[in-house]
Amino acid sequence: MSVRSSPLRIGLVGCGRIAEAGYLPAITRCAEVELVAVADPDPARRERVAALVGNRTAPRAFSSA
């Protein structure tokens, strides 16, 4: 197994309850993963999920994938 020298950069499409309660907590616990973008048609959901990233750099937000 190889060791990554840089984090795995991912985007999250859909910022509903599953994203908030499942995907985002898992992403923020992994130092090897960086959330770089979120996409959702609802601006409030995009902002809420982006804010939940915590002390990491806020992901870019988009209205569609």
Secondary structure as UniProt FT lines:
FT   STRAND          8..13
FT   HELIX           17..18
FT   HELIX           19..23
FT   HELIX           24..29
FT   TURN            31..32
FT   STRAND          33..39
FT   HELIX           43..51
FT   TURN            52..55
FT   STRAND          60..62
//
